[in-house]
């Protein structure tokens, strides 16, 4: 179960990072 939880958390963090990066690129552009 620990692996499943860590994987879900990692996926959530990755999604947030993608959104932040996308927003940053839009602001810079």
KAVEN-V52686 format. One record per pair of residues at least 12 apart in sequence whose ideal C-beta (glycine too) atoms are under 6 Angstrom apart, sorted by the first residue. I is the first residue (numbers start at 1). J is the second residue. Records with the same first field share a line. If there is no record, write none. Layout:
# KAVEN-V52686
I: J ; J
This chain:
# KAVEN-V52686
none
